[in-house]
Amino acid sequence: MSNLMTTKEAAEYLKLNYMTVYKLSQRGRIPASKIGGNWRFRKDLLDDWLAKQATVLEGTVLVVDDDPAIVEMVNEVVSRKGFKVVGAGSGEQALEELEKQHFDLIFMDLVLPGMSGVEALSAIKEKDKKAVVVIITGYGDDPIAMDAMSLGPLFLIRKPFRVSDIVEVLNAVVRVR
C-alpha cells in the first residue's frame, strides 16, 4: 500500500492547496479512493488525470484581475514562454474578450469589481465547458474559493504567489506536441 498517498501528500505532489484536493476528491473530480474514512491517491492515476486535464497551448492566455500589477506580472511570465496575453480588469471585460476569441488558458481572480470571479467563471464554463482556468486568489480556503472550485478550474494559486507558481502551472498544462 506504499504507492498510496494521503490528501496532504497528493496536495504537495500536485502543488495544490490541501483543501482544494480534499474538495475535488469529495466531488469526484479527481481520482481518489476512500479508505478507512480517509482519501487516498495513486500517483499513476493522478499523473493520468493531470495529462487528461492538460491542453496544448497554442498561444493565447487571458489574465483577469483588477490589480494591474498582477496582470502585468502574469503577462511578463507567460509572454516569456511565447504566448500572447490579454488582460481584463473585471469579469465583464473577460466575457467581452471571450466573445472576440478563444483562450487556451485563463488566470482569474475571484474578487473583482462588478461581476464576481465566481459569476464570471460560471459564465465562462457555460460558454466553453473545456476552458482551462486557474484561480488566483488570496482566499484559498474561503467558501468563495470552494464555490469556484466546484465549477471545475484546474488549479488554485494563492496570493501572494511567486513567478515559479505561474511557471509550474504552465509546465503542468502544456503538452509537448
MARPAFI-750172 format. One record per residue (C-alpha): residue number from 1; x, y, z. Coordinates in Angstrom, 3 decimals, always signed. Each point is the difference from the previous one (the first is absolute). Layout:
BEGIN
{k->NUM | px->X | py->Y | pz->Z}
...
//
This chain:
BEGIN
{k->1 | px->+0.000 | py->+0.000 | pz->+0.000}
{k->2 | px->+3.064 | py->+2.267 | pz->-0.094}
{k->3 | px->-1.058 | py->+1.263 | pz->-3.424}
{k->4 | px->-3.004 | py->+1.772 | pz->+1.566}
{k->5 | px->+0.292 | py->+3.656 | pz->+0.979}
{k->6 | px->-1.917 | py->+1.877 | pz->+2.666}
{k->7 | px->-1.890 | py->+3.170 | pz->-0.866}
{k->8 | px->+2.892 | py->+2.066 | pz->+1.341}
{k->9 | px->+2.540 | py->-1.934 | pz->-2.088}
{k->10 | px->-2.196 | py->+0.261 | pz->-3.111}
{k->11 | px->-0.377 | py->+3.762 | pz->+0.550}
{k->12 | px->+3.776 | py->+0.388 | pz->+0.272}
{k->13 | px->+0.529 | py->-2.180 | pz->-3.082}
{k->14 | px->-2.555 | py->+1.949 | pz->-2.057}
{k->15 | px->+1.129 | py->+3.324 | pz->+1.493}
{k->16 | px->-3.564 | py->+0.764 | pz->+0.993}
{k->17 | px->-1.551 | py->+1.179 | pz->+3.228}
{k->18 | px->-0.934 | py->-2.860 | pz->+2.365}
{k->19 | px->-3.669 | py->+1.058 | pz->+0.149}
{k->20 | px->-0.127 | py->+0.237 | pz->-3.791}
{k->21 | px->+1.079 | py->-3.634 | pz->-0.330}
{k->22 | px->-2.401 | py->-1.042 | pz->+2.759}
{k->23 | px->-2.977 | py->+1.784 | pz->-1.622}
{k->24 | px->+0.882 | py->-1.357 | pz->-3.462}
{k->25 | px->+0.039 | py->-3.494 | pz->+1.552}
{k->26 | px->-3.367 | py->+0.502 | pz->+1.676}
{k->27 | px->-1.532 | py->+1.147 | pz->-3.274}
{k->28 | px->+1.493 | py->-2.869 | pz->-1.984}
{k->29 | px->+2.029 | py->+2.354 | pz->-2.195}
{k->30 | px->+3.367 | py->-1.600 | pz->+0.747}
{k->31 | px->+0.855 | py->-3.722 | pz->+0.120}
{k->32 | px->-0.133 | py->-1.012 | pz->+3.652}
{k->33 | px->-1.123 | py->-2.877 | pz->+2.193}
{k->34 | px->-1.450 | py->+0.251 | pz->+3.461}
{k->35 | px->+1.778 | py->-2.444 | pz->+2.281}
{k->36 | px->-0.836 | py->-0.080 | pz->+3.693}
{k->37 | px->-1.769 | py->+3.347 | pz->-0.248}
{k->38 | px->+3.020 | py->+1.712 | pz->-1.598}
{k->39 | px->+0.700 | py->+0.877 | pz->-3.623}
{k->40 | px->+2.892 | py->-1.832 | pz->-1.653}
{k->41 | px->+1.620 | py->+0.671 | pz->-3.375}
{k->42 | px->+2.098 | py->-2.063 | pz->-2.380}
{k->43 | px->+2.795 | py->+1.937 | pz->-1.684}
{k->44 | px->-0.535 | py->-1.698 | pz->-3.379}
{k->45 | px->-3.712 | py->+0.898 | pz->+0.018}
{k->46 | px->+0.798 | py->+3.602 | pz->+0.957}
{k->47 | px->+2.531 | py->+0.181 | pz->-2.840}
{k->48 | px->-2.620 | py->-1.329 | pz->-2.449}
{k->49 | px->-2.564 | py->+2.483 | pz->+1.332}
{k->50 | px->+2.426 | py->+2.905 | pz->-0.422}
{k->51 | px->+0.825 | py->-1.105 | pz->-3.544}
{k->52 | px->-3.705 | py->-0.097 | pz->-0.877}
{k->53 | px->-0.528 | py->+3.443 | pz->+1.537}
{k->54 | px->+2.898 | py->+1.426 | pz->-1.960}
{k->55 | px->-0.483 | py->+1.724 | pz->-3.271}
{k->56 | px->+2.333 | py->+1.053 | pz->-2.741}
{k->57 | px->+0.458 | py->+3.711 | pz->+0.295}
{k->58 | px->+0.272 | py->+1.576 | pz->-3.369}
{k->59 | px->+0.371 | py->+3.526 | pz->+1.000}
{k->60 | px->-2.670 | py->+2.005 | pz->+1.800}
{k->61 | px->-0.399 | py->+0.509 | pz->+3.740}
{k->62 | px->-2.539 | py->+2.217 | pz->+1.792}
{k->63 | px->+0.916 | py->+1.567 | pz->+3.340}
{k->64 | px->-2.955 | py->+1.343 | pz->+1.997}
{k->65 | px->+0.894 | py->+2.099 | pz->+3.039}
{k->66 | px->-0.918 | py->+3.502 | pz->+1.147}
{k->67 | px->+3.607 | py->+0.555 | pz->+1.162}
{k->68 | px->+2.009 | py->+1.197 | pz->-3.026}
{k->69 | px->+3.250 | py->-1.113 | pz->+1.701}
{k->70 | px->-1.269 | py->-3.621 | pz->+0.111}
{k->71 | px->-1.065 | py->+0.148 | pz->-3.673}
{k->72 | px->+3.392 | py->+1.446 | pz->-0.938}
{k->73 | px->+1.939 | py->-2.612 | pz->+2.010}
{k->74 | px->-1.904 | py->-2.966 | pz->-1.465}
{k->75 | px->+0.245 | py->+1.582 | pz->-3.451}
{k->76 | px->+3.772 | py->+0.269 | pz->+0.314}
{k->77 | px->+0.440 | py->-3.632 | pz->+1.122}
{k->78 | px->-2.404 | py->-1.480 | pz->-2.562}
{k->79 | px->+1.338 | py->+2.169 | pz->-2.843}
{k->80 | px->+3.522 | py->-1.282 | pz->+0.680}
{k->81 | px->-1.360 | py->-3.474 | pz->-0.703}
{k->82 | px->-1.107 | py->+1.219 | pz->-3.417}
{k->83 | px->-3.725 | py->+0.531 | pz->+0.520}
{k->84 | px->-2.129 | py->+3.023 | pz->-0.820}
{k->85 | px->-1.646 | py->+1.459 | pz->+3.091}
{k->86 | px->-3.187 | py->+2.046 | pz->+0.267}
{k->87 | px->-0.850 | py->+1.727 | pz->+3.269}
{k->88 | px->-3.427 | py->+0.788 | pz->+1.425}
{k->89 | px->-0.748 | py->+1.993 | pz->+3.157}
{k->90 | px->-3.480 | py->-1.403 | pz->+0.644}
{k->91 | px->-2.231 | py->-2.987 | pz->-0.647}
{k->92 | px->-1.973 | py->+2.015 | pz->-2.521}
{k->93 | px->+3.176 | py->+0.872 | pz->-1.917}
{k->94 | px->+1.035 | py->-3.667 | pz->+0.066}
{k->95 | px->-3.296 | py->-1.026 | pz->-1.593}
{k->96 | px->+0.395 | py->+2.724 | pz->-2.638}
{k->97 | px->+3.456 | py->-1.378 | pz->-0.846}
{k->98 | px->-1.428 | py->-3.523 | pz->-0.210}
{k->99 | px->-2.500 | py->+1.258 | pz->-2.588}
{k->100 | px->+2.930 | py->+1.132 | pz->-2.163}
{k->101 | px->+2.182 | py->-3.116 | pz->+0.219}
{k->102 | px->+0.731 | py->-3.377 | pz->+1.584}
{k->103 | px->+2.495 | py->-0.185 | pz->+2.867}
{k->104 | px->+2.139 | py->-3.065 | pz->+0.600}
{k->105 | px->+0.458 | py->+0.854 | pz->+3.677}
{k->106 | px->-1.689 | py->+2.459 | pz->+2.364}
{k->107 | px->+1.461 | py->+1.337 | pz->+3.257}
{k->108 | px->-2.838 | py->+1.491 | pz->+2.064}
{k->109 | px->-0.275 | py->+1.883 | pz->+3.274}
{k->110 | px->-3.157 | py->-0.648 | pz->+2.019}
{k->111 | px->-0.511 | py->+3.436 | pz->+1.543}
{k->112 | px->-0.754 | py->+2.371 | pz->-2.865}
{k->113 | px->-1.966 | py->+3.232 | pz->-0.347}
{k->114 | px->-3.551 | py->-0.505 | pz->-1.274}
{k->115 | px->-0.473 | py->-3.628 | pz->-0.993}
{k->116 | px->+1.825 | py->-2.302 | pz->+2.428}
{k->117 | px->+2.662 | py->-2.420 | pz->-1.168}
{k->118 | px->-2.329 | py->-2.908 | pz->+0.847}
{k->119 | px->-2.758 | py->+1.496 | pz->-2.174}
{k->120 | px->+2.477 | py->+0.636 | pz->-2.814}
{k->121 | px->+1.400 | py->-3.532 | pz->+0.307}
{k->122 | px->-3.516 | py->-1.420 | pz->-0.164}
{k->123 | px->-0.720 | py->+2.021 | pz->-3.164}
{k->124 | px->+3.326 | py->-1.088 | pz->-1.517}
{k->125 | px->-0.748 | py->-3.661 | pz->+0.716}
{k->126 | px->-3.472 | py->+0.358 | pz->-1.567}
{k->127 | px->+1.616 | py->+1.409 | pz->-3.117}
{k->128 | px->+2.920 | py->-2.476 | pz->-0.100}
{k->129 | px->-0.288 | py->-3.077 | pz->+2.225}
{k->130 | px->+3.607 | py->-0.961 | pz->-0.761}
{k->131 | px->+1.462 | py->+3.382 | pz->+0.920}
{k->132 | px->+3.223 | py->-0.472 | pz->+1.950}
{k->133 | px->-0.239 | py->+2.384 | pz->+2.939}
{k->134 | px->+2.472 | py->+0.743 | pz->+2.784}
{k->135 | px->-1.412 | py->+1.843 | pz->+3.007}
{k->136 | px->+2.269 | py->+2.639 | pz->+1.549}
{k->137 | px->-1.282 | py->+1.085 | pz->+3.398}
{k->138 | px->+0.971 | py->+1.136 | pz->+3.450}
{k->139 | px->-2.933 | py->-2.014 | pz->+1.369}
{k->140 | px->+1.096 | py->-3.621 | pz->-0.578}
{k->141 | px->-2.057 | py->-1.616 | pz->+2.781}
{k->142 | px->-2.871 | py->+2.478 | pz->-0.117}
{k->143 | px->-3.470 | py->-1.190 | pz->-1.097}
{k->144 | px->+0.291 | py->+2.212 | pz->-3.104}
{k->145 | px->+3.055 | py->-2.031 | pz->-1.086}
{k->146 | px->-1.838 | py->-3.255 | pz->+0.666}
{k->147 | px->-2.953 | py->+1.252 | pz->-2.088}
{k->148 | px->+2.402 | py->+0.809 | pz->-2.810}
{k->149 | px->+1.736 | py->-3.392 | pz->+0.271}
{k->150 | px->-3.357 | py->-1.724 | pz->-0.403}
{k->151 | px->-0.167 | py->+1.533 | pz->-3.491}
{k->152 | px->+3.036 | py->-1.964 | pz->-1.084}
{k->153 | px->+3.124 | py->+2.144 | pz->-0.229}
{k->154 | px->+3.183 | py->-2.006 | pz->-0.383}
{k->155 | px->+2.106 | py->+1.776 | pz->+2.643}
{k->156 | px->-0.242 | py->+2.491 | pz->+2.828}
{k->157 | px->+2.934 | py->+2.316 | pz->+0.697}
{k->158 | px->+0.017 | py->+1.978 | pz->+3.223}
{k->159 | px->+1.006 | py->+3.648 | pz->+0.162}
{k->160 | px->+2.626 | py->+1.097 | pz->+0.598}
{k->161 | px->+1.522 | py->-2.389 | pz->-2.516}
{k->162 | px->+3.439 | py->-0.427 | pz->-1.522}
{k->163 | px->+0.995 | py->+0.014 | pz->-3.656}
{k->164 | px->+0.855 | py->-3.682 | pz->+0.449}
{k->165 | px->-3.684 | py->-0.694 | pz->+0.803}
{k->166 | px->-1.026 | py->+1.306 | pz->-3.426}
{k->167 | px->+2.813 | py->-1.928 | pz->-1.693}
{k->168 | px->-1.063 | py->-3.217 | pz->+1.788}
{k->169 | px->-3.568 | py->+0.430 | pz->-1.273}
{k->170 | px->+1.240 | py->+0.618 | pz->-3.538}
{k->171 | px->+2.229 | py->-3.076 | pz->+0.190}
{k->172 | px->-2.919 | py->-2.091 | pz->+1.291}
{k->173 | px->-2.440 | py->+1.007 | pz->-2.733}
{k->174 | px->+2.284 | py->+0.233 | pz->-2.998}
{k->175 | px->+0.502 | py->-3.240 | pz->-1.894}
{k->176 | px->+2.810 | py->-0.322 | pz->-2.453}
{k->177 | px->-1.301 | py->-0.873 | pz->-3.444}
//
